[in-house]
Amino acid sequence: MKRLDRRTLLRGGAGLALSLPLLEAMLPSASAQAADTPRRILFEFKANGDQTARRFSATGETTFAFGEFLAPLEPYRSDLLVLNKLSRRYNLLGDKRSDGHQQGGASLAPWESGEGSYPIGGKEGVTIGYVLGPSADHEIGTRVLATNPGVKYRHLVYRVGQKNNDIWNMHSHAGPVGTQNPVQPETDPYAAYSRIFSFGSDDAAAQVEIEKRLLKKQSALDLVLEEAGSLQTKLGRADQARVQQHMDALRDIERTLSGDNGAAGCLPFDLGTKLDPYKDDNHEAIGKLFQKISVLAFACDLTRSINFNWSGNTSNRVYRNLGLDEGHHDISHDSSDEAFVKIRAIHKHLWTMSTSLYEALKAVPEAGGTLWDNTLVVHWNELGQGDSHSENDALVVLAGRAAGHFNLGRYLDFQNKLTMADMLVSCFHYMGYGDVLKWGDDRLNDGAPLPGLTA
Amino acid sequence: MSARIFPVALVVALGAAGYGCQGNLQGPPEPNVGSGGAVSGNLTPEQVLASPACVRPAPGSAPLRRLSNAEYRNTVRDLLAQVPGIGPAVTSATADFVEEAESLGFRNNVDFLGVSSLVAQGYLNSAEVLAPLVAENAEAVGCSTADAACAKQFVESFGKRAFRRPLGPEEVARYSALYDKAAAKGYGFQTGVEWIVFAMLQSTQFLYRVELGAAKGQDFAPSAYEIANRLSYLIWQSMPDQALFDAAERGELSDKKQIEAQARRLLADPKAARLLEYFDQWLDLDRLSALERDGEVYPGIAANLPELLRDETHAFVGSLLQSPGGSLSELLTAQYSFLNAELAQHYGVSGPQGSAYERVEMPGRAGILTQGMLLSHDKPTRTSIVRRGLKVRLDLLCDKVPAPPNNVQLNLEGLGSGLTQRERLEQHRTDASCSGCHTLMDSIGVVFEGFDAVGRARTVDESGKPVDTASTISATRDLDGPVADTAQLAQALANSQAVRDCYVAQSFRFFYGRDYTAADQCSMAQLLIAFRDGQQSLSELIVALSQTDQFLYRPAPEAL
């Protein structure tokens, strides 16, 4: 059958636009694409630690058995690599940090914290600030943009349920090293969807309008950039840097104004009846929308790096759907057996929701397989166990076939000898950035990816 | 005012109460005047001002401030005021703006107002919605010939209001050229005007409060238009009005008296109600909407309780701001509040019949301390002694609290069921690793146990046990001692110089958009004196913020 062209229609939104409908003939042939199929990474965060002693009922490398709250992962075990008991070593940062939630929340950006934003913890006489360097999702995204002109977005950062931003709940950072520059997540899936996707029509009049909007945007951005450059020459250095960041952001937007994509699976979906994204009771529906948006962004190759968060750290969401009436963080600070029953229920619920991401990735065809074959999901938490703010005992689950980079189906216990930062180095290597041998503060790194992970 | 003033020198060294608090609970170190000048040690504000460091105007840093989201919304509402229905249009156009990263409790810290691509996208989307509303509106366009000359005139007139100063000729040319570009493509006048507005609303000249300053005698100061902007953003959180522009044009914003007169004019305007943004952020009223309360523990609670509580505090604080006598002391101790019928019913108070908020005497209450501000930090099923105490400790005393230790059990909730929350915490504090720091919060928090997690007075707690509000405050600069209830605690706070210094410090942070440093000692001393001499008047402190070295001057530009 003759392959059809997909005409790109810019509806005039900043986002990608695609014509419809998708026909069988438009699907790419598998063999043609396999070689340069993009690799993607999605970091997925759950809050407040779990119960370290109850994660596994057996811990053999291949004979491991999931405990109660990890049981939802069992059907996927051959596509998982379980990394138990990684350290964070934040004690080495001395007073350049706040509590375990705050610094653990910066696990993707394992730098010291700066000063000036919150009066809990930190050095005597000064307040603690945001971490002083970029997160892995940001750096990976920046590297992807540098060599892939067709990719529109450096990274996407999503958080379920919380609109406000503070030193605890912001898990993505733009840097550069030495700079506090937290990245605000998107928290409304409806806005997030319309920001990056706009699926147009073939109508000729619509096309004229799209071109007009595009010209308006391009003309305005040109003007604003020229004017900002002129302003810069009149400012001191610190203010020049502020304007420079703004100009960089405008160039990011320029990048998204045009372009096309014909990948299979890059199809709109119905977001359904609009729910309040900030109500605890809606967290599952909102989270699943963000999952679907993430998968679609991968399918359309709009980005290859996503920082997804089921909540901020220290989340005090009330899981009424589980019959609970107290907040998650409050429960996590109770060491009683009854409290841990609740913690396990919460985590079982969260892990079950994680598997819907797996299914969504598996449902999108790509290069003879599915997105699941070329994606790595990195599950992490700011703490090992909540009631003790343990900085050790971090559990990371790597999920997805990840282009065959990792030797999957195994359980590895690092006995708190190696770190979350080393784990991030492994992620860089998976994404093709083998030059990265440490990520973050030297003291938190061992200079190499985690041993024994790769195929 | 007798007591020695601690010259908040400020610096971040404020507080640090009981730092490293295991077993050593002396009061916090007295703040020192910072190292920025030739003075040191504990000086009164008068001594600071008499020191060599403050002989000449000594402004601290004045970084380029982006409009906060609240300032952006107010500014476009005022800029496009001629457009019918602009209020809801702006609300909708900016609904997707991401919240600014918080710093020291505020969302307008200049260091966290950077423009990421997500923020820039928000500006673009908003401009795309708003620009046609202007272009379609003949009154807003202001000329009717619908040609290039009219467009140029629009660039000058609208541009002056959008950039909040007259445009230079090269700027007029730049935006006129955008019109020409649209015309060359065959688009009509309206489209050309739309493009101009679309670009201006994304311009750095609109989105930032650009200040280049000018020499003023031996010193350096904002230009007249820059002062007009400082005034309007101080009090209205928005752009100047025509009278301020006119005063700038006539050079009538050059001395302190003129500026003070304008500040008082602005305060008397209804737009001064936007000052409530400061209180919303300081007291976390903007977090009330996240309030989740368990329907079984609190049956029949109005679904709109967060709005009712916010409106109550707005009405109360608004009344204090409208009267020069409205003071910090009254803010903390008032035994009255403002209720409508719905809220009165919630509190179990009689009086108000309608939806309007009226003053109601409420013996036993203590201003904001017993209003919504404390509740937003409570829990779904009960009060939180720790968080109520922490709120007072951090936001009213400007103290600092150490982080809990890692890798030890931090049981806050689970000890000894069958006990009251107070008793559980007392037990918790028998652990030495917890007691030092927890005393900082708990000793204050227990005093509020006479109010439940939805703000109603009570005599028994959630488990039916009698509440005990008596406590001994410790580890404060100047209010240690026994208190029986919130009324006594409120009085102690109102009498505390630490609380007054903290209020001034919080105001500095919000209204100047950054934390203070040693370089701000002269301006801080000016504020402390003005606050003291004004009997802690809330509105007079706003006026005083327009009279400091920080407001009236700029640091000399660095060599570029």
Contacts between the chains, C-beta under 8 A, distances in Angstrom:
chain1	res1	chain2	res2	distance
A	14	B	121	6.1
A	14	B	124	6.7
A	14	B	125	7.8
A	90	B	406	7.4
A	91	B	406	6.8
A	97	B	403	7.7
A	98	B	403	5.0
A	99	B	403	3.8
A	99	B	404	5.7
A	99	B	406	7.7
A	100	B	403	7.9
A	100	B	404	8.0
A	100	B	406	5.0
A	102	B	403	7.7
A	115	B	12	7.4
A	116	B	12	7.3
A	116	B	103	6.5
A	116	B	104	7.3
A	116	B	111	7.3
A	116	B	515	5.9
A	117	B	102	7.1
A	117	B	103	4.1
A	117	B	104	6.0
A	117	B	109	7.7
A	117	B	112	7.8
A	118	B	103	7.8
A	118	B	104	7.0
A	119	B	15	6.9
A	119	B	104	7.4
A	119	B	394	5.3
A	119	B	398	7.6
A	119	B	399	6.9
A	119	B	400	4.2
A	119	B	401	6.5
A	120	B	394	7.8
A	120	B	400	7.2
A	120	B	401	5.1
A	120	B	402	7.4
A	120	B	403	5.7
A	121	B	401	7.9
A	121	B	402	6.1
A	121	B	403	2.9
A	122	B	400	7.9
A	122	B	403	7.5
A	124	B	16	5.9
A	124	B	19	5.0
A	124	B	20	7.1
A	125	B	11	7.7
A	125	B	12	6.3
A	125	B	13	4.4
A	125	B	16	5.3
A	125	B	19	7.7
A	125	B	29	7.8
A	125	B	400	7.9
A	126	B	12	4.7
A	126	B	13	7.7
A	127	B	12	5.8
A	127	B	104	6.6
A	127	B	400	6.5
A	129	B	103	7.7
A	130	B	101	7.2
A	153	B	117	8.0
A	154	B	117	7.6
A	162	B	290	8.0
A	163	B	99	5.6
A	164	B	99	5.5
A	164	B	102	6.7
A	164	B	287	6.8
A	165	B	98	7.5
A	165	B	99	5.3
A	165	B	100	7.0
A	165	B	101	4.6
A	165	B	102	6.1
A	166	B	101	7.1
A	166	B	102	4.5
A	167	B	102	7.8
A	170	B	101	6.4
A	174	B	116	6.9
A	180	B	111	7.0
A	180	B	112	7.7
A	181	B	114	6.5
A	182	B	101	5.0
A	182	B	112	7.4
A	183	B	116	6.2
A	183	B	118	7.8
A	184	B	98	4.1
A	184	B	99	6.8
A	184	B	100	7.8
A	184	B	101	6.5
A	184	B	116	6.7
A	184	B	118	6.2
A	184	B	119	7.4
A	185	B	98	7.7
A	186	B	98	7.1
A	186	B	118	6.8
A	187	B	98	7.6
A	188	B	96	6.4
A	191	B	95	7.7
A	191	B	96	4.1
A	195	B	96	7.8
A	195	B	121	6.2
A	195	B	125	7.9
A	212	B	185	8.0
A	212	B	187	7.2
A	212	B	191	7.9
A	213	B	128	8.0
A	215	B	185	6.7
A	216	B	182	7.7
A	216	B	194	7.7
A	216	B	195	5.5
A	216	B	198	6.2
A	217	B	124	7.1
A	219	B	178	6.1
A	219	B	181	5.7
A	219	B	182	7.7
A	219	B	195	6.6
A	219	B	199	7.5
A	220	B	127	7.9
A	220	B	178	7.2
A	220	B	195	6.6
A	220	B	198	5.3
A	220	B	199	3.9
A	220	B	202	6.1
A	221	B	202	7.7
A	223	B	174	6.3
A	223	B	175	7.4
A	223	B	178	5.8
A	223	B	199	5.1
A	223	B	203	8.0
A	224	B	199	6.1
A	224	B	202	5.1
A	224	B	203	5.6
A	224	B	204	7.0
A	226	B	174	7.5
A	227	B	171	7.7
A	227	B	174	6.5
A	227	B	203	6.0
A	227	B	204	6.5
A	227	B	205	6.9
A	228	B	204	4.7
A	231	B	204	5.4
A	231	B	205	7.2
A	231	B	210	6.8
A	233	B	560	7.2
A	234	B	212	5.8
A	234	B	560	7.6
A	235	B	64	6.6
A	235	B	560	7.7
A	236	B	557	6.4
A	236	B	558	4.6
A	236	B	560	7.2
A	237	B	558	7.0
A	238	B	63	6.1
A	239	B	63	6.2
A	239	B	64	4.0
A	242	B	63	7.5
A	242	B	64	5.4
A	242	B	66	7.5
A	242	B	114	6.4
A	242	B	115	8.0
A	242	B	208	8.0
A	243	B	64	7.3
A	243	B	204	6.1
A	245	B	114	5.0
A	245	B	115	6.2
A	245	B	116	7.6
A	246	B	114	7.5
A	246	B	115	4.0
A	246	B	120	6.9
A	246	B	204	6.4
A	246	B	207	7.9
A	248	B	117	8.0
A	249	B	115	5.0
A	249	B	116	5.6
A	249	B	117	4.3
A	249	B	119	6.9
A	249	B	120	4.1
A	250	B	120	5.7
A	252	B	117	3.8
A	252	B	120	7.4
A	253	B	117	6.0
A	253	B	120	5.7
A	253	B	121	6.0
A	253	B	124	6.5
A	278	B	289	7.6
A	278	B	290	6.7
A	280	B	292	6.0
A	316	B	379	7.9
A	318	B	292	5.7
A	318	B	294	7.9
A	318	B	380	5.3
A	325	B	294	4.9
A	325	B	296	7.3
A	325	B	297	7.6
A	325	B	380	6.0
A	325	B	381	5.4
A	326	B	379	6.7
A	326	B	380	6.3
A	326	B	381	6.1
A	327	B	379	6.3
A	327	B	380	6.4
A	330	B	379	6.1
A	330	B	412	7.5
A	330	B	413	6.1
A	331	B	413	7.8
A	333	B	410	5.5
A	333	B	411	6.5
A	333	B	412	4.5
A	333	B	413	5.9
A	333	B	414	7.9
A	334	B	411	6.4
A	334	B	412	7.3
A	334	B	413	4.4
A	334	B	414	3.7
A	335	B	409	5.2
A	335	B	411	5.1
A	335	B	414	5.7
A	336	B	414	4.3
A	339	B	413	7.6
A	339	B	414	6.0
A	387	B	409	5.5
A	387	B	410	6.1
A	387	B	411	6.6
A	388	B	406	7.5
A	388	B	407	5.7
A	388	B	408	6.0
A	388	B	409	5.2
A	388	B	410	6.5
A	389	B	404	6.4
A	389	B	405	7.6
A	389	B	406	4.9
A	389	B	407	6.9
A	389	B	408	7.9
A	389	B	410	6.1
A	390	B	406	6.9
A	390	B	407	5.5
A	391	B	406	5.1
A	391	B	407	6.7
A	392	B	407	7.2
